[in-house]
Amino acid sequence: MKRNIFFIAVVTTVVLMFNACDTVPISGRKQLHLISETDMIGMSFQAYDEFLDTSKVLPETHKDVILVRRVGNRIKESVVKYLTDNGEQKRLEGFDWEFNVVNDPTVNAWCMPGGKVVVYTGILPVTKDEKSLAVVMGHEIAHAVARHGNERMSQGLAVQLGGLALSVALSDHAPETQNVFMQSYGIGSNLGMLAYSRNHESEADKLGLVFMAMAGYDPQSAVGFWQRMSEQGGQAPPQILSTHPSDETRIDDLKAFMPEALKYYKP
């Protein structure tokens, strides 16, 4: 009996993973998605609203909000254009873009599934100008476009549940699915601190360069910005750098990809 259950669990898991493969735009990397993007976006919108209700959100007339929304909308348009031109516009189904700024000294910014973006005032002294803000927002939006959150949650569910339990959680939307989402995004502690892998971070860097370049921002400004970021916080790096590649590796990777990004840059 136990052998039969184990066999069914293995087969179920293999079938789920086989049918859940996807390809990331630009990088072409294969990834695992066990959760429907509709469910991801639904959980995201709920968590986003709860976050705004408990945060110091700046009014839409504030200069920082005006700046963030200008940059955000330009990058959004470049994302839409890139995906449409490459026949991947379905990646944006269910997106309801929103850009907000919270009065918080944390050096951080994030974009949740569905295009919900928050920039913390603490990162603005580091960005210094509009093009460096585009580096940050392009990078964070890239995480959502690449569906890194779904991939990370899928990995978490597979590890925590596995086999039949995974099948039940996905089909019946069991509480375990919501719990992994909450844990992944640090809801209740530091929202937005999804533990992306270094591979995800490097991928978001590259996608972000393309998106900001298409939006009319010089991608070469990314090198200077990340150098400034590396100087923040001494022994304790900012939250946004917690799982990122080492400073030297990141800068080298950015420079190596720059010729490709510059193909999309039209000032």
LOMAR-863731 format. One record per residue (C-alpha): x, y, z; residue in one letter. Coordinates in steps of 0.2 Angstrom, whole numbers, padded with zeros to 4 digits, always signed. Example, Ala and Ser with C-alpha at 12.3 -4.5 7.8 and 13.67 -1.06 7.14 Angstrom:
REM residues 2
+0062-0022+0039a;+0068-0005+0036s;
REM end
This chain:
REM residues 267
+0000+0000+0000m;+0014+0012+0005k;+0023+0008-0011r;+0008+0012-0021n;+0005+0028-0013i;+0024+0033-0015f;+0022+0028-0034f;+0007+0038-0036i;+0015+0053-0028a;+0030+0052-0039v;+0020+0050-0055v;+0009+0065-0049t;+0024+0076-0045t;+0032+0072-0062v;+0017+0075-0072v;+0014+0092-0063l;+0032+0097-0066m;+0032+0092-0084f;+0016+0102-0088n;+0022+0117-0078a;+0038+0121-0088c;+0039+0139-0094d;+0053+0150-0103t;+0059+0167-0096v;+0059+0181-0109p;+0076+0187-0115i;+0086+0174-0105s;+0077+0159-0112g;+0079+0149-0096r;+0067+0135-0092k;+0057+0137-0075q;+0045+0128-0065l;+0027+0135-0062h;+0016+0124-0051l;+0004+0138-0047i;-0008+0147-0059s;-0003+0165-0062e;-0021+0169-0059t;-0020+0163-0041d;-0003+0171-0039m;-0010+0188-0044i;-0026+0186-0033g;-0015+0183-0018m;-0004+0197-0023s;-0018+0210-0024f;-0024+0205-0007q;-0007+0206+0001a;-0004+0223-0008y;-0019+0231-0001d;-0016+0225+0016e;+0002+0232+0015f;-0004+0249+0009l;-0017+0249+0023d;-0004+0248+0036t;+0010+0259+0028s;+0013+0277+0026k;+0008+0279+0008v;+0013+0296+0001l;-0001+0306-0008p;-0001+0306-0027e;+0003+0324-0027t;+0020+0322-0019h;+0035+0325-0030k;+0042+0307-0026d;+0026+0299-0031v;+0025+0309-0047i;+0043+0304-0051l;+0040+0285-0047v;+0024+0285-0057r;+0032+0293-0072r;+0047+0281-0072v;+0035+0266-0069g;+0023+0270-0083n;+0038+0272-0095r;+0045+0255-0090i;+0027+0247-0091k;+0025+0253-0109e;+0042+0246-0113s;+0037+0229-0105v;+0021+0229-0115v;+0030+0233-0131k;+0043+0220-0129y;+0031+0206-0124l;+0019+0211-0138t;+0033+0211-0151d;+0039+0194-0146n;+0022+0186-0145g;+0022+0184-0126e;+0009+0197-0121q;-0001+0183-0112k;+0012+0185-0098r;+0003+0202-0093l;-0014+0194-0092e;-0022+0200-0076g;-0010+0214-0073f;-0017+0229-0065d;-0002+0241-0064w;+0000+0252-0049e;+0015+0262-0042f;+0016+0269-0025n;+0029+0276-0013v;+0029+0273+0006v;+0038+0284+0018n;+0050+0272+0025d;+0069+0273+0028p;+0072+0256+0022t;+0083+0255+0006v;+0071+0244-0004n;+0058+0243-0018a;+0048+0228-0025w;+0035+0223-0038c;+0023+0209-0034m;+0014+0198-0047p;+0001+0208-0057g;+0012+0224-0057g;+0010+0231-0040k;+0025+0241-0036v;+0031+0250-0020v;+0046+0261-0019v;+0053+0265-0001y;+0058+0283+0002t;+0074+0276+0009g;+0081+0271-0008i;+0078+0288-0016l;+0094+0296-0009p;+0104+0281-0017v;+0096+0282-0034t;+0099+0301-0034k;+0091+0304-0052d;+0078+0297-0063e;+0088+0285-0074k;+0095+0277-0058s;+0077+0275-0051l;+0073+0267-0068a;+0087+0254-0064v;+0078+0249-0048v;+0061+0249-0055m;+0066+0240-0071g;+0074+0227-0060h;+0060+0224-0049e;+0047+0224-0063i;+0058+0211-0071a;+0055+0199-0057h;+0036+0200-0060a;+0037+0198-0078v;+0049+0183-0076a;+0037+0176-0064r;+0051+0173-0051h;+0038+0173-0037g;+0028+0159-0045n;+0044+0149-0047e;+0050+0152-0030r;+0034+0147-0022m;+0032+0132-0033s;+0049+0126-0027q;+0043+0130-0009g;+0027+0120-0011l;+0036+0105-0019a;+0049+0104-0005v;+0036+0107+0009q;+0022+0096+0002l;+0027+0084-0012g;+0017+0071-0021g;-0001+0069-0017l;-0001+0083-0004a;+0005+0095-0018l;-0008+0089-0030s;-0022+0092-0017v;-0015+0109-0012a;-0014+0115-0030l;-0031+0108-0035s;-0041+0113-0020d;-0032+0129-0016h;-0028+0122+0002a;-0021+0134+0015p;-0004+0127+0013e;-0003+0137-0004t;-0008+0153+0004q;+0004+0150+0019n;+0019+0147+0007v;+0014+0164-0002f;+0014+0173+0015m;+0031+0166+0020q;+0039+0169+0003s;+0034+0187+0003y;+0038+0189+0022g;+0020+0196+0025i;+0019+0201+0043g;+0037+0205+0044s;+0046+0213+0029n;+0034+0212+0014l;+0043+0211-0002g;+0058+0201+0005m;+0055+0187-0007l;+0070+0175-0006a;+0074+0176-0024y;+0089+0165-0029s;+0105+0174-0035r;+0100+0166-0052n;+0084+0176-0051h;+0093+0192-0047e;+0105+0191-0061s;+0091+0187-0073e;+0081+0202-0067a;+0096+0213-0069d;+0097+0208-0088k;+0078+0210-0091l;+0078+0226-0081g;+0092+0233-0092l;+0082+0230-0108v;+0066+0237-0101f;+0074+0253-0095m;+0084+0255-0111a;+0067+0253-0121m;+0060+0266-0110a;+0073+0279-0115g;+0085+0277-0100y;+0103+0274-0103d;+0107+0256-0096p;+0125+0261-0093q;+0119+0270-0077s;+0116+0254-0069a;+0134+0251-0066v;+0136+0267-0056g;+0120+0264-0046f;+0124+0246-0041w;+0141+0252-0035q;+0133+0265-0024r;+0121+0252-0017m;+0136+0241-0013s;+0143+0255-0002e;+0127+0256+0008q;+0126+0249+0026g;+0143+0243+0029g;+0143+0225+0036q;+0124+0224+0034a;+0119+0226+0016p;+0102+0234+0012p;+0087+0222+0011q;+0087+0224-0008i;+0104+0216-0009l;+0101+0202+0003s;+0102+0188-0010t;+0110+0197-0024h;+0126+0192-0032p;+0142+0199-0025s;+0146+0217-0030d;+0161+0212-0041e;+0151+0198-0050t;+0136+0209-0053r;+0146+0223-0060i;+0155+0211-0072d;+0139+0203-0077d;+0131+0220-0081l;+0146+0226-0091k;+0146+0209-0101a;+0127+0211-0105f;+0128+0230-0109m;+0131+0228-0128p;+0115+0218-0129e;+0105+0231-0118a;+0112+0245-0128l;+0104+0238-0144k;+0087+0243-0137y;+0092+0261-0131y;+0085+0275-0141k;+0087+0291-0131p;
REM end
